[in-house]
Amino acid sequence: MGRVIGVDLGTTYSCVAHLEGESPVVIPNLEGFPTTPSVVSFTTAGERLIGNLAQRQAITNPGNTIFAVKRLIGRKYRSPEIVEAMKRMPFRLIEAGNGDVMISLDSQVLTPQEISALILSYLKLCAESFFGEVVTDAVITVPAHFNDHQRQATKDAGQISGLNVLRVINEPTAAGLAYGLNTKKNMTAAVFDMGGGTFDVTILEINDGVFHVLATNGDSYLGGEDFDNRIVGWLVEEFKKHGGADFLEDKLALQRVKEACERAKRELSFTMETEINLPFISSKGAGSKHIRRSISRGLLEDLTGDLVDRTIPLIDRALGDCRLSVGDIGEVILVGGQTRMPLIKEKVSKHFNKRPAEHVNPDEIVAMGAAIQAGIIKGSIKDLVLLLDVTPFSLGIETENQTYQKIIERNTTIPARKTMPFTTVEHNQRRVRIHVLQGESEFATENKSLATFELVGIEPAPAGVPQIDVTFEINADGIVKVSANDVVSGRQQRIQVRASSGLSSADIAKIMEKEKAVHLRK
Ligand code: AMP
């Protein structure tokens, strides 16, 4: 059997880790960096770039450089999230036959699963060159608010990349594991996670090694890139004030400016002042222009303080949802590269009146937790109980008059299985339609539709006589299977719905074949 890895498949950056003995260790990518941009680019020369090389194409080849695919995976084209994403993404999104979103490039159309699979393949390759051995298995993390489709789609991406996905676990749970919270008997923790593109706050309860997601909130468009853009905006104004042309028009110049601003932001987490130095940034008009500006930590905080402030009401909303206050939180954990910023640490400490637990590398902690979870499953960490998680949403079916019957309540520890009996509403009803829903509202239409299927061949009987048992099963990855069983008629007919990512097994097999062909041609 090959090696096992833990993967944090992030919106802007991804990270891979493994266990050395019982300690999680991050595996550097092929360029020696601990994290890899979650970016894939297809060049006009037919090359496929992944990671840092792809990110450098973001502005010069925008239609064929795919970033933030995590915002798309497992989503329908007509969902509000995709409508929002479309306003911001420079590449073209289209609707697949099954209603899913797909990415249309100059030369081909790809599913989000395939793009994620390319990132995962790259991380697998990094790990294989690090070990000098084949990697076969992985634990992959997802945000706590990911629904069933998104989780299944992430698993499918793993499969396409050639990984056996042992488990899909929640990111805040992975962070909690890496901080050893599972060893605490009873406690409540807040995980504050700000990466490059998104902000998530999760309230976790830990009881005897079992993690419960009590509440989660956030802003899917608040992250490190907003901080970078504030510096870019300031620099543009400064440059114009001093007679420079507007380099926003010049794509190559803008790319360089963005990269320099992000670098300056990172440096200001450790020094009080730094310099942005970009020689020959513009050659428009009379002669070449250079940018050389110093920027202080104080100025960065003035430019971005309101972005940090936006997190506070979101934290309070998460606490309010589980009827807790800041005083109830035993541990605050910082996750995500942007939390290295001192102003964030300061404001979070002040709000909770508690010093947060911080790791030197907050962008690696989720992957490390995933590696620990992989070690627990594989038995290489003996002392820890098998980590359990809970389902973040209730699951059930639509019943008469568009009402919603919950079958598995939210916060149920998974894996879980529950059966509930139902019956027919009309005389001699031969078939029933089972509409699987996820959510908390008592009205079916206000919940999220996951799947529909029919149980046919029910023996004719008066209304209310047949007994149809509906069984919900959630496996350890949070993936749901539903079956219906006609008991009274004596005819056993079971129909199972596999929660689908939009790709069938045949689709996945076809993509894997295509990928093999690509590799062989190289
Ligand atoms: P992640 O997705 O967790 O890897 O976070 C990526 C984000 O963290 C990017 O926006 C980075 O610019 C930001 N980041 C990384 N290092 C630092 C740092 N030292 N100070 C501030 N932000 C950082």
Residues whose N, C-alpha, C, O or C-beta is under 5 A from the ligand:
A	BS01	AMP	G10 T12 Y13 T35 M194 G195 G196 G224 E225 E262 K265 R266 S269 G336 G337 Q338 R340 M341 D363
